[in-house]
């Protein structure tokens, strides 16, 4: 049952990103009245784009964890920690890239990834 749940949440993430980009974000970004922060609307667009897709990364992380739990993997706490490292790091990279480092969530995501990595290495 958990493998089915893992597949469903993985597919949900993929559909969320693909359809959201195509039918929501691109159409929203064509509007003229998007708030202009830091001198242009690029920060707003970048923030909306990374925030939209970071949800998918989180769901894919959950899907991976469900799959591993269903397989009865030993040392699941290591898997959980390394999954948090991966999801947080990718989220930080996306936040940095799409906002050119202006949205400071990337710093927090990278710190979370580092802390989880250090914990995984020491346990």
C-alpha positions in Angstrom: 0.0 0.0 0.0 2.8 2.4 0.8 4.4 1.9 -2.7 1.1 2.9 -4.2 1.0 6.0 -2.0 4.6 6.7 -3.0 3.8 6.5 -6.7 0.7 8.7 -6.3 2.5 11.4 -4.4 5.4 11.3 -6.9 2.9 11.7 -9.8 1.0 14.4 -7.9 4.2 16.4 -7.6 5.0 16.0 -11.3 1.6 17.0 -12.4 1.6 19.9 -9.9 4.8 21.3 -11.4 4.0 20.7 -15.1 0.4 21.9 -15.1 1.1 24.7 -12.6 3.9 26.1 -14.7 1.8 25.8 -17.9 -1.6 27.0 -16.7 -0.9 29.2 -13.7 2.6 30.6 -13.5 3.1 31.5 -17.2 -0.3 33.1 -17.5 0.2 35.0 -14.2 3.6 36.3 -15.3 2.0 37.8 -18.5 0.0 40.2 -16.4 1.2 43.8 -16.1 0.2 44.3 -12.5 2.6 41.9 -10.8 4.3 43.7 -7.8 7.7 45.1 -8.5 10.1 44.5 -5.7 13.8 45.4 -5.8 13.2 47.5 -8.9 11.5 45.0 -11.2 9.0 42.1 -11.2 11.7 39.5 -11.6 12.1 38.9 -7.9 8.3 38.4 -7.5 8.2 36.0 -10.5 11.3 34.1 -9.2 9.8 33.8 -5.7 6.5 32.5 -7.1 8.3 30.0 -9.3 10.6 28.5 -6.7 7.8 28.4 -4.1 5.6 26.6 -6.5 8.2 24.0 -7.4 9.6 23.5 -3.9 6.3 21.9 -3.0 7.0 19.2 -5.6 10.5 18.6 -4.2 9.0 18.1 -0.8 6.4 15.7 -2.1 9.0 13.7 -4.0 11.0 13.5 -0.8 7.9 12.1 1.0 7.4 9.6 -1.9 11.0 8.4 -1.6 10.5 7.9 2.2 7.3 6.0 1.8 8.9 3.8 -0.8 11.9 3.0 1.5 9.6 2.4 4.5 7.5 0.0 2.4 10.7 -1.9 1.4 11.5 -2.4 5.1 14.8 -0.7 4.8 17.0 -0.8 7.9 18.5 2.4 9.2 15.5 4.4 8.1 16.6 7.3 10.2 19.7 7.7 8.0 17.4 7.7 4.9 15.1 10.3 6.5 18.1 12.5 7.3 19.7 12.2 3.8 16.3 12.8 2.2 16.0 16.0 4.2 19.5 17.0 3.1 18.6 16.5 -0.6 15.2 18.2 -0.5 16.6 21.1 1.5 19.6 21.6 -0.6 17.7 21.5 -3.9 15.1 23.9 -2.4 17.9 26.2 -1.4 19.5 26.1 -4.9 16.1 26.8 -6.5 15.4 29.7 -4.1 18.9 31.2 -4.8 18.7 30.7 -8.6 15.2 32.0 -9.2 15.5 35.0 -7.0 19.2 35.7 -7.7 19.8 35.2 -3.9 17.5 38.0 -2.9 14.9 35.7 -1.2 16.9 34.7 1.9 15.1 31.3 2.3 18.0 29.8 0.4 20.2 30.5 3.4 17.9 28.6 5.8 17.4 25.7 3.4 21.2 25.3 3.1 21.7 25.5 6.8 19.0 22.8 7.3 20.7 20.7 4.7 24.1 21.1 6.5 22.7 20.4 9.9 20.9 17.3 8.7 24.0 16.1 6.9 26.3 16.6 10.0 23.7 14.7 12.1 23.6 11.9 9.6 27.4 11.7 9.4 27.7 11.6 13.2 25.0 9.0 13.9 
